[in-house]
Amino acid sequence: MVTASATDILFNPKASVAPLGLIALEGATELGAKIDQYLVQWAHRGGYDIDTFLIECECPRFSSGDGKGLIKSTIRGKDLFILVDVGNYSCEYKMFGKMNSMSPDDHYQDLKRIIQAASGKAHRINVIMPILYGGRQHRRNYRESLDCACALQELEQMGVSNIVTFDAHDPRVHNAVPLMGFDNVMPSYQVLKALFSQIPDVKTTPDSFMVISPDEGALNRNMYYASVLGVPMGMFYKRRDYSIIVNGRNPIVAHEYLGNSVEGKDVFIADDIISSGESMLDIAYALKERRAKRVFCYATYGLFVNGLEKFDEAYKNGYIDAVLGTNLTYRTKELLSREWFHEVDCSKYTAYFISALNHDASIGNVVDSNQKIAALLKRRNEEA
């Protein structure tokens, strides 16, 4: 567990790789500001007079849609951390007189522009990309592109030393760049902390709580939650129609359940992404039909690409009781205002990670949530 004394050590200039610099690209400024607050606070605690680690940058667009990257102060000799949210569709630019929302492609291009603008002057370049660009296309079936793998190789060729991502759809994409630093961070402790603090009456005993994997791809993360909580786990698998393809994939025919009875129990479902949310809601309906008491859904990235109305209806009708999501990507004001949505703040966790990398310190204590979760459960049991 990272302690206060550890953070003081991390801000010893004699121990750092190089002076720390943080760049938050458009779309990641809110998260960047929160991370910077923690870094500055810890620096002050260590006796260093630092106002901010943020370095101002800009990626302006010409009227034709062409762009360029501009860093507005020196980064020479700095250990540079570039924060990018490729999923922030609220960012816009004007092209031929029309406003366009930035796609993941646009955000990725801006990242490369800023790396180019650094002109090789930074001591080291690290990229923090919570949602991996192209990460959902994680394997090739037949005549398909592999955007994420190619992007990682391109960033390595541009001189990036480390990539930090959160809850990658398939972390095996790291195989594309085996010689580059790649950290897939799981905010498990932050999720449970938010669940317990915002829904304090949750009891995580084996006779009252279960963890449910929404599909076979999410088994590992849900097995972890079940193991550290000491509760049973069930799972659904998606039965698909492999004879047709709709929107690039085989449609789901049904969600089949495997596991113990959920009757009378609170259930927790963890996944990496809520896209349209249809699968998560189908599972919630199926669990309620099996007489689950309450259904808590969690996804690291709550995208809700088809809007919030179906979740509003499900919450109103008692099919879901809460949805948790992190602040690692863009959340609309409408989502943040929903009674059923509970935010998991990962800014402090990210700041710890940046600090550890900046001082070439072991990140084992930062990424290992076991001790933190054990201490959290012990405090809850003592308070009960």
C-alpha positions in Angstrom: 0.0 0.0 0.0 1.3 3.5 -0.9 1.7 5.5 2.3 2.2 9.2 2.9 5.9 8.6 3.6 6.2 6.8 0.3 4.8 9.8 -1.6 7.3 12.1 0.2 10.1 9.9 -1.0 8.7 9.9 -4.6 8.9 13.7 -4.7 12.6 13.8 -3.8 14.2 15.5 -6.9 17.4 13.6 -6.4 15.5 10.3 -6.9 13.4 11.3 -9.9 14.3 10.3 -13.5 13.9 13.9 -14.7 11.6 16.9 -13.9 8.0 15.8 -14.2 5.8 17.4 -16.9 2.1 16.6 -17.5 0.3 17.3 -20.7 -3.5 16.8 -20.8 -4.8 16.8 -24.4 -8.2 18.3 -25.2 -10.8 16.0 -23.8 -8.7 15.0 -20.9 -8.3 18.4 -19.2 -10.7 17.6 -16.3 -9.0 14.4 -15.3 -5.6 16.1 -15.9 -6.4 18.9 -13.5 -7.4 16.5 -10.7 -4.2 14.5 -11.2 -2.2 17.7 -11.1 -3.8 18.7 -7.8 -2.6 15.5 -6.1 0.9 15.8 -7.6 1.2 19.4 -6.4 -0.2 18.6 -3.0 2.3 15.8 -2.5 5.1 18.1 -3.7 4.1 20.7 -1.2 4.1 18.0 1.5 7.6 17.1 0.5 8.7 20.8 0.9 8.8 21.7 -2.8 7.3 25.0 -4.1 5.5 23.8 -7.3 2.4 25.5 -8.6 1.6 23.0 -11.4 3.1 20.2 -13.4 0.7 20.8 -16.3 2.2 22.0 -19.6 -0.1 24.0 -21.8 -0.6 22.7 -25.3 -2.9 23.1 -28.3 -3.9 21.3 -31.4 -5.5 24.0 -33.6 -7.2 23.2 -36.9 -7.1 24.9 -40.2 -10.4 25.5 -42.0 -9.7 22.6 -44.3 -9.5 20.3 -41.3 -5.7 19.9 -41.2 -4.2 20.3 -37.7 -1.0 20.8 -35.9 0.4 20.3 -32.4 1.8 23.1 -30.3 3.5 22.9 -26.9 3.5 26.4 -25.3 6.5 26.0 -22.9 9.7 24.2 -22.7 9.7 20.4 -22.2 13.5 20.0 -22.6 14.8 17.3 -20.3 11.4 16.6 -18.7 9.9 13.2 -18.0 6.8 13.9 -20.1 3.4 12.2 -19.4 0.8 12.8 -22.0 -2.8 12.1 -21.0 -5.3 11.4 -23.8 -9.0 10.4 -23.8 -9.7 8.9 -27.2 -13.3 8.4 -26.3 -14.3 12.0 -25.7 -16.8 12.8 -28.4 -17.8 16.1 -26.9 -14.7 17.8 -28.4 -15.4 19.6 -31.7 -13.6 21.3 -34.5 -14.7 23.3 -37.5 -14.1 21.9 -41.0 -15.4 23.7 -44.1 -17.7 25.8 -41.9 -19.2 22.7 -40.2 -18.7 21.5 -36.6 -17.4 18.0 -36.3 -17.1 15.8 -33.2 -13.7 14.4 -32.6 -13.5 10.6 -33.1 -10.9 8.3 -31.6 -9.0 8.7 -34.8 -8.8 12.5 -34.3 -7.7 12.2 -30.7 -5.0 9.7 -31.7 -3.7 12.0 -34.4 -3.5 14.9 -31.9 -1.5 12.6 -29.6 1.0 12.0 -32.4 1.1 15.7 -33.2 2.1 16.6 -29.6 4.7 13.9 -29.6 6.1 15.4 -32.8 5.9 18.9 -31.2 8.2 17.6 -28.4 10.8 17.3 -31.2 12.8 14.8 -29.3 13.7 17.3 -26.5 11.9 15.5 -23.7 14.0 13.1 -21.5 11.3 10.5 -21.8 7.8 10.3 -23.2 5.0 8.3 -21.4 1.4 8.0 -22.7 -1.5 7.6 -20.4 -4.4 6.3 -22.5 -7.2 5.0 -20.3 -9.2 3.7 -23.2 -6.9 2.1 -25.7 -7.2 3.4 -29.2 -8.8 0.7 -31.3 -8.7 -1.6 -28.3 -12.1 -3.3 -28.9 -10.8 -4.8 -32.1 -8.3 -7.0 -30.3 -7.9 -10.0 -32.6 -8.1 -10.7 -36.3 -10.6 -13.2 -37.7 -10.4 -12.8 -41.5 -9.2 -9.8 -43.6 -9.6 -7.4 -40.7 -7.5 -4.5 -39.4 -5.7 -4.5 -36.1 -5.7 -0.7 -35.3 -4.6 -1.0 -31.7 -1.6 -3.2 -32.4 -0.5 -1.0 -35.2 -0.9 2.2 -33.1 1.2 0.7 -30.3 4.0 -0.1 -32.7 3.7 3.4 -34.2 4.0 5.0 -30.8 7.0 2.9 -30.0 8.7 4.0 -33.2 8.0 7.6 -32.3 10.0 7.2 -29.1 7.3 6.5 -26.5 8.8 4.6 -23.6 5.7 3.6 -21.6 2.0 3.1 -22.2 -0.4 3.2 -19.3 -4.0 2.0 -19.8 -6.8 1.0 -17.6 -8.8 -2.3 -17.9 -7.9 -3.0 -21.5 -10.4 -5.0 -23.4 -7.7 -7.6 -24.1 -4.3 -6.8 -22.5 -2.7 -9.4 -24.8 -2.4 -6.6 -27.3 0.8 -5.8 -25.5 2.3 -8.7 -27.5 2.5 -6.2 -30.4 5.2 -4.2 -28.5 7.0 -6.7 -26.2 10.0 -4.4 -25.7 8.0 -1.3 -24.7 6.7 -0.6 -21.2 3.0 -1.4 -21.1 0.9 -1.3 -17.9 -2.7 -2.4 -17.8 -4.1 -1.0 -14.5 -7.2 -2.4 -12.8 -9.0 0.1 -10.4 -10.5 -2.8 -8.3 -9.9 -1.1 -5.0 -11.3 2.2 -6.1 -14.5 0.4 -7.4 -15.1 -1.4 -4.1 -14.4 1.7 -2.1 -16.9 3.7 -4.1 -19.5 0.8 -3.9 -19.2 0.6 -0.1 -19.1 4.4 0.5 -22.0 5.2 -1.8 -24.2 2.2 -1.0 -23.2 1.6 2.6 -25.8 -1.1 3.4 -24.2 -3.7 1.1 -23.2 -6.8 2.9 -20.5 -8.9 1.2 -21.1 -12.2 3.0 -21.4 -15.4 0.9 -25.0 -15.9 1.8 -26.0 -12.4 0.8 -23.8 -11.3 -2.1 -22.6 -12.8 -5.4 -20.4 -11.7 -8.3 -21.7 -12.3 -11.8 -19.6 -12.3 -14.9 -21.6 -10.9 -17.9 -19.7 -13.1 -20.4 -16.7 -15.3 -20.8 -14.5 -12.4 -21.7 -15.0 -10.7 -18.3 -14.3 -13.8 -16.3 -10.9 -12.8 -14.9 -12.0 -9.4 -13.5 -15.1 -11.0 -11.9 -13.1 -13.9 -10.5 -10.8 -11.4 -8.8 -13.7 -9.6 -7.2 -15.3 -12.9 -6.0 -11.9 -14.1 -4.6 -11.0 -11.0 -2.6 -14.6 -10.7 -1.3 -14.8 -14.4 -0.5 -18.2 -14.8 -2.2 -19.6 -17.2 -4.9 -19.5 -16.3 -8.6 -21.8 -17.1 -11.5 -21.6 -16.3 -15.1 -23.5 -15.7 -18.3 -22.4 -16.8 -21.7 -23.6 -15.2 -24.9 -25.3 -17.6 -27.3 -24.9 -16.0 -30.8 -26.2 -16.6 -34.2 -23.1 -17.3 -36.2 -24.9 -17.5 -39.5 -25.3 -13.7 -39.9 -23.4 -10.6 -39.1 -25.0 -7.4 -37.9 -23.0 -4.2 -37.4 -19.8 -6.2 -37.7 -20.6 -9.0 -35.3 -22.8 -12.0 -34.8 -26.0 -11.0 -32.9 -26.7 -12.4 -29.4 -29.6 -14.8 -29.4 -29.7 -15.3 -25.6 -27.8 -15.0 -22.3 -27.4 -18.3 -20.7 -26.7 -18.5 -16.9 -24.3 -20.9 -15.2 -23.9 -20.8 -11.4 -25.5 -21.0 -8.0 -28.9 -19.5 -7.2 -29.0 -15.7 -6.9 -32.4 -15.7 -5.1 -32.4 -13.1 -2.3 -28.9 -12.0 -2.9 -27.3 -8.7 -4.0 -25.3 -9.2 -7.2 -22.4 -7.3 -8.6 -21.7 -7.4 -12.4 -18.3 -6.0 -13.6 -17.3 -5.3 -17.2 -14.9 -3.1 -19.0 -17.3 -1.1 -21.2 -21.0 -0.3 -21.3 -21.5 0.6 -24.9 -25.2 0.5 -25.8 -25.9 -1.3 -22.5 -28.3 -3.8 -24.0 -26.2 -6.8 -22.8 -25.9 -5.4 -19.3 -29.7 -4.7 -19.1 -30.5 -8.2 -20.5 -28.4 -9.7 -17.7 -30.1 -7.5 -15.1 -33.5 -8.6 -16.3 -32.4 -12.3 -16.2 -31.1 -11.9 -12.7 -34.3 -10.3 -11.5 -36.3 -13.1 -13.1 -34.2 -15.4 -10.9 -35.2 -13.3 -7.9 -32.0 -11.5 -7.2 -32.4 -8.9 -4.5 -30.5 -6.0 -5.9 -28.4 -5.6 -9.1 -25.2 -3.4 -9.1 -23.6 -2.9 -12.5 -20.0 -1.6 -13.0 -18.1 -0.7 -16.1 -14.8 1.1 -16.2 -16.1 3.0 -19.2 -19.7 4.0 -19.3 -20.2 5.1 -22.9 -24.0 4.7 -23.2 -23.9 5.3 -26.9 -27.6 4.9 -27.3 -28.6 7.3 -24.5 -29.7 6.8 -21.0 -33.5 6.2 -21.4 -33.4 2.4 -21.2 -31.3 2.6 -18.0 -33.7 5.2 -16.6 -36.6 2.8 -17.3 -34.8 -0.2 -15.8 -34.0 1.8 -12.6 -37.5 3.0 -12.3 -38.9 -0.5 -12.7 -36.4 -2.0 -10.2 -34.3 -4.0 -12.6 -31.0 -2.2 -11.7 -30.2 -0.5 -8.4 -26.9 1.3 -9.3 -24.4 1.7 -12.1 -20.8 2.5 -11.3 -18.3 4.0 -13.7 -15.0 5.7 -13.6 -14.0 9.3 -14.5 -11.3 7.9 -16.9 -13.3 9.0 -19.9 -15.9 11.6 -20.8 -19.2 11.5 -18.9 -22.1 13.7 -20.0 -23.8 16.1 -17.6 -27.0 14.1 -18.0 -25.2 10.9 -16.9 -23.7 12.6 -13.8 -27.1 13.9 -12.8 -28.7 10.4 -12.8 -29.6 9.1 -9.4 -28.6 5.5 -10.4 -25.1 6.5 -11.5 -22.2 6.5 -9.1 -18.8 7.8 -10.1 -15.5 6.0 -9.3 -12.7 8.6 -9.0 -9.4 7.2 -10.4 -7.4 10.5 -10.4 -5.5 9.8 -7.2 -4.7 6.3 -8.4 -3.3 7.7 -11.7 -1.3 10.3 -9.9 0.3 7.6 -7.7 1.2 5.7 -10.9 2.7 8.8 -12.6 4.7 9.6 -9.4 6.1 6.0 -9.2 7.2 5.9 -12.9 8.8 9.4 -12.6 11.0 8.1 -9.9 11.7 4.6 -11.3 10.1 3.3 -8.1 8.4 -0.1 -8.0 4.8 0.0 -9.1 4.0 -3.2 -7.3 2.5 -1.5 -4.3 0.5 0.8 -6.6 -1.1 -1.8 -8.8 -1.6 -4.5 -6.2 -5.0 -3.9 -4.6 -5.0 -7.0 -2.4 -3.7 -5.3 0.8 -5.9 -2.2 0.3 -9.0 -4.3 -0.3 -8.2 -6.4 2.8 -7.8 -3.3 4.9 -11.1 -1.9 3.5 -13.0 -5.0 4.3 -11.5 -5.2 7.8 -12.6 -1.6 8.5 -16.1 -2.4 7.3 -16.3 -5.5 9.5 -15.1 -3.5 12.5 -17.7 -0.8 11.9 -20.5 -3.3 11.4 
